[in-house]
């Protein structure tokens, strides 16, 4: 007997293509283009699956899915949408839909999913959460981001460990926050810890806590990040930079579900979801013996890979306008971006990813003279780094020649007093240098210090002396 599918789609060309593909696979297809039509068909016939668009001629298809669920709780539902945002993906997931397909979609994959959904109807019927937060700062409708949204919706109703992979500046912490705020543990705390920023000798104390007298300076009991995250989510950022000894203890904690404070005897049962992230390729590190293979597989139960901005250039326009609007809410002047300006931004490499773009947009909002930002405003800032030092190398690539010319020009313009030349010049050229290196590393101070060949504490002190505050100058992952 042929399986019967109800297709609700107000785009006649899309409906025709889907119908033809389904009928070619032996399905019987009924079609309509509205919520009212859907309800009439469902009242008159029994269906094996509902395939519905979101924005229909008479309203939002997702908002009325509840009526369908009340009438037939076991009916598999697949949702299609051109409103390709994380909010739409989450709303689709909240209905208990078997799958969500952003438009444009792969027709063969859609047909395979229809077959799977009908064969696994018992796999649906998830509880619908209440008070889902809106306005999460994940922006983009590119196919690469649609894949991320779909992965996020798959982990919201469980506590599986998630490993977020991606270059610095791609938004890993924002994804972790989205998983927390939209998931089962959203009423609990979200505790983020940058494992690369904690000295190796202190990382166990930071994660697991310590008892009074456990070591010199432990004058009182300290509750670690695992306990602080009880009932919520613990986000372990830069997990690839965690020392090997701490990796071993972390693995033991994840395997047993229990921890023991440093210097303590009692075991404490864990009650938090673990989300980890790294900008490093862990597989070569495993081969080199610098990252534990068993810890990798314990963390990567569900891997989510964030695309670099160069692989989602279609999102740069939306991201730029989003950051301009956000900058205005934070006290910077309100600006508007012309399409010509957006096109220039979309052509840039943005090696620092979304973080670099965000910093540049905030700088535009601050420095632009007019409310409307066009190519005439953007191009000079792209061509020049802070302090008038060119951000682009000469054709010769001779950095000493470039810097020599820049120093000569700087001295002529600024004319510092005798005895102040060295300190003033050093500060003037360290500032753009450090900003450039931080941009290149996506704000990772450890990597920046390695590139510069200086101690990380030295770099941190110079950043403070120069008034460069990474937590404000460089957005988080």
C-alpha positions as CSV (number, residue, x, y, z in Angstrom):
1,X,0.0,0.0,0.0
2,X,1.3,3.4,-1.0
3,X,2.4,5.8,1.9
4,X,0.4,9.0,1.9
5,X,2.1,12.4,2.4
6,X,0.5,15.8,2.9
7,X,2.6,18.6,1.4
8,X,1.9,22.1,2.5
9,X,3.8,24.6,0.3
10,X,2.8,27.9,-1.1
11,X,5.5,28.1,-3.7
12,X,4.0,26.3,-6.7
13,X,7.3,25.5,-8.4
14,X,8.8,23.9,-5.2
15,X,5.6,22.0,-4.5
16,X,5.7,20.6,-8.1
17,X,9.3,19.4,-7.8
18,X,8.8,17.8,-4.4
19,X,5.5,16.1,-5.5
20,X,7.1,14.7,-8.6
21,X,10.1,13.3,-6.6
22,X,7.9,11.8,-4.0
23,X,5.5,10.2,-6.5
24,X,8.5,8.8,-8.4
25,X,9.4,7.0,-5.2
26,X,5.9,5.5,-4.9
27,X,4.3,7.9,-2.4
28,X,0.8,9.3,-2.7
29,X,0.9,13.1,-2.3
30,X,-1.8,15.6,-1.5
31,X,-1.0,19.3,-1.8
32,X,-2.2,22.5,-0.4
33,X,-0.8,26.0,0.2
34,X,-2.3,27.1,3.5
35,X,-2.9,26.3,7.2
36,X,-6.6,26.1,6.5
37,X,-6.1,23.7,3.6
38,X,-3.8,21.6,5.8
39,X,-6.4,21.3,8.5
40,X,-9.1,20.2,6.0
41,X,-6.9,17.5,4.5
42,X,-5.8,16.2,7.9
43,X,-9.5,16.0,9.0
44,X,-10.5,14.1,5.9
45,X,-7.6,11.6,5.5
46,X,-5.0,9.7,7.5
47,X,-1.4,10.5,6.5
48,X,1.9,8.8,7.1
49,X,3.8,12.2,7.1
50,X,3.3,15.9,7.0
51,X,5.8,18.0,5.0
52,X,5.2,21.7,5.6
53,X,6.6,25.1,4.9
54,X,6.7,27.7,7.6
55,X,5.5,31.0,6.0
56,X,2.2,30.1,4.3
57,X,-0.5,32.2,2.7
58,X,-2.5,32.5,5.9
59,X,0.1,32.4,8.7
60,X,3.0,30.7,10.4
61,X,3.0,27.0,9.8
62,X,5.1,26.3,13.0
63,X,2.8,28.2,15.3
64,X,-0.1,25.9,14.5
65,X,1.7,22.6,14.6
66,X,0.3,22.1,18.1
67,X,-3.2,21.5,16.7
68,X,-1.7,18.8,14.5
69,X,0.0,17.2,17.4
70,X,-3.2,17.2,19.5
71,X,-5.1,15.4,16.7
72,X,-2.3,12.9,15.8
73,X,0.6,12.8,18.3
74,X,2.4,10.1,16.3
75,X,2.4,11.9,12.9
76,X,5.9,12.5,11.6
77,X,6.5,16.1,10.6
78,X,9.3,17.5,8.3
79,X,9.5,21.3,8.2
80,X,10.8,23.4,5.3
81,X,11.7,27.1,5.6
82,X,13.4,29.9,3.8
83,X,13.6,31.8,7.2
84,X,17.0,30.2,7.8
85,X,17.9,31.4,11.3
86,X,18.8,29.5,14.5
87,X,15.4,30.7,15.9
88,X,13.5,28.9,13.1
89,X,15.6,25.8,13.5
90,X,14.9,25.7,17.3
91,X,11.2,26.4,16.8
92,X,11.1,23.5,14.3
93,X,12.9,21.2,16.8
94,X,10.5,22.3,19.6
95,X,7.5,21.0,17.6
96,X,9.0,17.5,17.8
97,X,9.6,17.6,14.0
98,X,11.6,14.7,12.6
99,X,13.8,17.0,10.6
100,X,14.1,20.7,9.5
101,X,15.3,21.6,6.0
102,X,16.4,25.1,5.2
103,X,15.8,26.3,1.7
104,X,17.4,25.6,-0.7
105,X,17.7,21.9,0.2
106,X,19.0,18.7,-1.4
107,X,16.0,17.0,-2.9
108,X,17.5,13.5,-2.7
109,X,18.3,14.0,1.0
110,X,14.7,15.2,1.5
111,X,13.2,12.1,-0.1
112,X,15.6,9.8,2.0
113,X,14.5,11.7,5.1
114,X,10.8,11.3,4.3
115,X,11.3,7.5,4.0
116,X,13.3,7.4,7.3
117,X,10.7,9.5,9.1
118,X,7.8,7.2,8.1
119,X,9.8,4.2,9.1
120,X,10.8,5.6,12.5
121,X,7.7,7.5,13.5
122,X,8.1,6.3,17.1
123,X,11.4,8.3,17.3
124,X,9.5,11.6,17.5
125,X,7.3,13.2,20.2
126,X,9.8,15.3,22.2
127,X,8.6,17.6,24.9
128,X,8.2,21.2,23.9
129,X,10.3,23.5,26.2
130,X,8.8,26.7,27.6
131,X,10.3,30.3,27.7
132,X,12.9,29.7,25.0
133,X,15.3,32.7,25.0
134,X,15.2,34.8,21.8
135,X,17.8,36.9,20.1
136,X,20.9,34.7,20.5
137,X,23.8,36.3,18.7
138,X,24.3,33.6,16.0
139,X,23.8,35.4,12.7
140,X,23.9,33.9,9.2
141,X,21.8,32.0,6.7
142,X,24.5,30.4,4.7
143,X,24.4,26.7,4.1
144,X,27.5,26.3,6.3
145,X,25.6,27.9,9.3
146,X,22.4,26.0,8.5
147,X,24.4,22.8,9.2
148,X,25.5,24.3,12.5
149,X,22.0,25.2,13.5
150,X,20.8,21.7,12.7
151,X,23.5,20.2,14.9
152,X,22.6,22.5,17.7
153,X,18.9,21.5,17.6
154,X,20.0,17.8,17.8
155,X,21.7,18.2,21.2
156,X,19.2,20.4,23.0
157,X,17.1,17.6,24.6
158,X,20.0,15.5,25.9
159,X,23.1,15.9,27.9
160,X,25.6,14.4,25.5
161,X,29.1,15.9,25.6
162,X,29.7,18.4,22.7
163,X,33.1,19.3,21.2
164,X,33.0,22.6,19.2
165,X,35.7,22.8,16.6
166,X,36.7,25.9,14.7
167,X,39.3,28.6,14.1
168,X,39.7,31.4,16.6
169,X,37.0,34.0,16.3
170,X,34.4,31.8,14.7
171,X,32.0,32.0,17.7
172,X,32.5,28.8,19.6
173,X,31.5,30.2,23.0
174,X,28.3,31.7,21.4
175,X,27.4,28.2,20.2
176,X,28.1,26.8,23.7
177,X,25.8,29.5,25.2
178,X,23.1,28.7,22.6
179,X,23.2,25.0,23.5
180,X,22.9,25.9,27.2
181,X,20.2,28.6,26.9
182,X,18.0,26.5,24.6
183,X,18.5,23.2,26.2
184,X,17.2,21.3,29.2
185,X,19.7,22.9,31.6
186,X,19.0,26.5,30.8
187,X,17.7,27.2,34.3
188,X,21.1,26.3,35.7
189,X,24.4,28.3,35.5
190,X,26.6,28.6,32.5
191,X,30.2,28.4,33.6
192,X,32.9,29.2,31.1
193,X,36.6,28.5,31.7
194,X,39.5,29.2,29.3
195,X,41.8,26.3,30.1
196,X,44.6,28.0,28.2
197,X,44.5,31.0,30.5
198,X,45.1,29.0,33.7
199,X,48.7,28.2,34.7
200,X,49.3,24.4,34.6
201,X,49.9,24.1,38.3
202,X,46.5,25.7,39.1
203,X,44.2,24.1,36.5
204,X,43.2,21.2,38.7
205,X,42.4,23.5,41.6
206,X,40.3,25.7,39.2
207,X,38.4,22.8,37.8
208,X,37.9,20.5,40.8
209,X,38.4,22.9,43.7
210,X,40.6,22.5,46.7
211,X,40.4,22.0,50.5
212,X,41.9,24.3,53.0
213,X,45.6,23.6,53.4
214,X,45.8,21.5,50.2
215,X,48.8,23.5,49.1
216,X,50.7,26.7,50.1
217,X,48.2,29.6,49.8
218,X,45.1,27.5,50.1
219,X,43.8,29.4,53.2
220,X,40.2,28.3,52.6
221,X,38.1,25.7,50.8
222,X,37.5,26.7,47.1
223,X,34.7,25.4,44.9
224,X,35.9,24.4,41.5
225,X,34.2,25.1,38.1
226,X,32.6,21.6,38.0
227,X,30.7,22.3,41.2
228,X,29.9,25.8,40.2
229,X,28.3,24.5,37.1
230,X,26.1,22.0,39.0
231,X,22.6,21.8,37.3
232,X,23.9,23.7,34.3
233,X,26.7,23.7,31.7
234,X,30.5,23.7,32.0
235,X,32.2,25.2,28.9
236,X,35.9,24.2,28.6
237,X,37.4,26.5,26.1
238,X,40.8,25.9,24.4
239,X,40.8,22.3,25.6
240,X,43.6,21.6,23.2
241,X,46.0,23.7,25.3
242,X,45.2,21.7,28.5
243,X,48.4,20.2,30.2
244,X,48.6,16.4,29.9
245,X,48.3,15.8,33.6
246,X,45.1,17.8,33.8
247,X,43.8,15.9,30.7
248,X,44.2,12.7,32.7
249,X,42.2,14.0,35.7
250,X,39.6,15.4,33.4
251,X,39.2,12.1,31.6
252,X,38.9,10.3,34.9
253,X,36.2,12.7,36.0
254,X,34.2,12.3,32.8
255,X,34.4,8.5,32.9
256,X,33.4,8.2,36.5
257,X,31.0,11.2,36.7
258,X,32.7,12.1,40.0
259,X,35.5,14.5,41.2
260,X,37.5,15.0,44.3
261,X,38.8,18.4,45.4
262,X,42.6,18.8,45.5
263,X,43.5,17.7,49.0
264,X,40.1,16.3,49.6
265,X,38.9,12.7,50.4
266,X,35.2,12.8,49.5
267,X,33.9,12.1,46.0
268,X,31.5,14.6,44.5
269,X,29.0,13.4,41.9
270,X,28.9,15.6,38.8
271,X,25.6,17.2,37.6
272,X,26.6,19.3,34.6
273,X,26.7,19.1,30.9
274,X,30.2,19.4,29.4
275,X,30.8,21.4,26.2
276,X,34.4,21.8,25.1
277,X,36.0,23.8,22.3
278,X,39.3,24.2,20.6
279,X,40.8,26.0,17.7
280,X,43.5,23.3,17.3
281,X,43.5,20.2,15.2
282,X,43.5,17.5,17.9
283,X,44.2,14.5,15.7
284,X,47.8,15.5,14.9
285,X,48.2,16.3,18.6
286,X,47.0,12.8,19.4
287,X,49.6,11.4,17.0
288,X,52.3,13.5,18.6
289,X,51.3,12.4,22.1
290,X,50.3,15.8,23.3
291,X,46.6,15.1,23.6
292,X,45.0,12.0,24.9
293,X,43.1,10.0,22.4
294,X,40.7,8.6,24.9
295,X,39.9,12.1,26.1
296,X,39.2,13.2,22.6
297,X,36.6,10.5,22.0
298,X,35.1,11.2,25.4
299,X,34.6,14.8,24.5
300,X,33.7,14.4,20.8
301,X,30.5,12.5,21.4
302,X,28.8,15.2,19.3
303,X,31.3,17.3,17.3
304,X,30.1,20.6,15.9
305,X,32.4,22.3,13.4
306,X,32.1,26.0,12.9
307,X,33.0,27.3,9.5
308,X,35.6,30.1,9.1
309,X,34.1,33.4,7.8
310,X,35.8,32.9,4.4
311,X,33.5,29.8,3.9
312,X,30.4,31.8,4.7
313,X,31.0,35.1,2.9
314,X,27.3,35.4,2.1
315,X,26.8,36.1,5.9
316,X,29.2,39.1,6.1
317,X,26.5,41.6,5.0
318,X,24.1,40.4,7.7
319,X,26.9,40.2,10.3
320,X,28.1,43.7,9.6
321,X,24.7,45.2,10.0
322,X,24.1,43.2,13.1
323,X,27.3,44.5,14.7
324,X,26.5,48.1,13.7
325,X,23.1,47.8,15.4
326,X,24.8,46.2,18.5
327,X,27.4,48.9,18.7
328,X,24.6,51.5,18.8
329,X,23.1,49.8,21.8
330,X,26.5,50.0,23.5
331,X,26.8,53.7,23.2
332,X,28.5,54.1,19.9
333,X,27.0,56.3,17.2
334,X,24.2,54.8,15.1
335,X,25.4,54.1,11.6
336,X,24.0,52.7,8.3
337,X,25.9,50.6,5.9
338,X,25.5,51.1,2.1
339,X,25.4,48.1,-0.2
340,X,28.6,49.2,-1.8
341,X,30.2,49.3,1.6
342,X,28.8,45.8,2.4
343,X,30.2,44.5,-0.9
344,X,33.7,45.7,0.0
345,X,33.5,44.0,3.4
346,X,32.4,40.8,1.8
347,X,35.5,40.7,-0.3
348,X,38.0,40.9,2.6
349,X,39.7,37.7,3.9
350,X,38.9,38.3,7.6
351,X,41.6,35.9,8.8
352,X,40.4,36.6,12.3
353,X,36.9,35.5,11.4
354,X,33.8,37.0,13.0
355,X,35.9,38.4,15.8
356,X,38.0,40.5,13.4
357,X,35.0,41.6,11.5
358,X,33.2,42.7,14.7
359,X,36.3,44.7,15.8
360,X,36.5,46.4,12.4
361,X,32.7,47.3,12.4
362,X,33.0,48.7,15.9
363,X,36.0,50.8,14.8
364,X,33.9,52.0,11.8
365,X,31.0,53.0,14.1
366,X,33.4,55.0,16.3
367,X,35.5,56.7,13.6
368,X,33.1,57.3,10.7
369,X,32.2,61.0,10.3
370,X,28.9,60.4,8.6
371,X,25.9,58.4,9.6
372,X,26.0,56.5,6.4
373,X,29.1,54.3,5.9
374,X,30.1,53.7,2.3
375,X,33.3,52.6,0.5
376,X,34.9,56.0,0.9
377,X,34.8,55.5,4.7
378,X,35.8,51.8,4.7
379,X,38.7,51.7,2.3
380,X,41.1,54.0,4.3
381,X,40.6,52.0,7.4
382,X,41.2,48.8,5.5
383,X,44.4,50.2,4.0
384,X,45.8,51.7,7.2
385,X,46.3,50.1,10.6
386,X,46.1,52.0,13.9
387,X,48.6,54.8,14.2
388,X,49.0,55.3,10.5
389,X,51.2,52.2,10.0
390,X,50.3,50.4,6.9
391,X,48.5,47.1,7.6
392,X,49.6,45.8,4.2
393,X,53.1,44.8,3.3
394,X,55.0,46.4,0.4
395,X,55.6,44.4,-2.7
396,X,59.1,43.7,-1.5
397,X,57.8,42.2,1.7
398,X,60.8,43.9,3.6
399,X,59.3,44.6,7.0
400,X,62.4,46.5,8.2
401,X,62.1,48.9,5.2
402,X,58.4,49.3,5.9
403,X,58.9,50.0,9.6
404,X,61.9,52.3,8.9
405,X,59.7,54.5,6.6
406,X,56.9,54.4,9.1
407,X,59.2,55.5,12.0
408,X,60.5,58.4,10.0
409,X,57.0,59.6,9.1
410,X,55.9,59.1,12.7
411,X,58.8,61.2,14.1
412,X,58.1,64.0,11.7
413,X,54.4,64.1,12.6
414,X,54.7,63.7,16.4
415,X,58.1,65.3,17.2
416,X,58.4,63.8,20.8
417,X,60.6,65.7,23.3
418,X,64.2,64.7,23.8
419,X,64.5,61.8,26.2
420,X,60.9,60.6,25.3
421,X,61.6,59.4,21.8
422,X,62.3,55.8,22.7
423,X,59.3,55.2,25.0
424,X,56.9,57.1,22.8
425,X,58.0,55.4,19.6
426,X,58.0,52.0,21.3
427,X,54.5,52.5,22.5
428,X,53.3,53.8,19.1
429,X,54.7,50.8,17.2
430,X,54.0,48.1,19.8
431,X,50.3,49.0,19.8
432,X,49.6,48.2,16.2
433,X,52.0,45.3,16.2
434,X,50.3,43.7,19.1
435,X,46.9,44.4,17.7
436,X,47.9,42.8,14.4
437,X,49.3,39.7,16.0
438,X,46.2,39.3,18.2
439,X,44.0,39.7,15.2
440,X,46.1,37.1,13.4
441,X,45.7,34.7,16.3
442,X,42.1,35.5,16.9
443,X,42.9,37.0,20.4
444,X,44.8,33.9,21.6
445,X,47.5,35.5,23.8
446,X,49.5,32.3,24.2
447,X,49.9,31.9,20.4
448,X,50.6,35.6,20.1
449,X,53.4,35.4,22.6
450,X,54.9,32.4,20.8
451,X,54.8,34.3,17.5
452,X,56.5,37.3,19.1
453,X,59.0,35.1,20.9
454,X,58.3,36.6,24.3
455,X,56.9,35.3,27.6
456,X,53.1,35.3,27.8
457,X,53.2,37.3,31.1
458,X,55.4,39.9,29.4
459,X,52.9,40.2,26.6
460,X,50.0,40.5,29.1
461,X,51.8,43.2,31.0
462,X,52.6,45.2,27.8
463,X,49.0,44.9,26.7
464,X,47.9,46.4,30.0
465,X,50.5,49.2,29.9
466,X,49.4,50.1,26.4
467,X,45.7,50.1,27.4
468,X,44.9,47.1,25.1
469,X,42.3,45.1,27.0
470,X,41.8,41.8,25.2
471,X,38.4,41.2,26.8
472,X,37.1,44.4,25.2
473,X,39.3,44.8,22.2
474,X,38.9,41.2,21.0
475,X,35.5,39.5,21.3
476,X,35.4,36.0,22.7
477,X,35.2,32.8,20.7
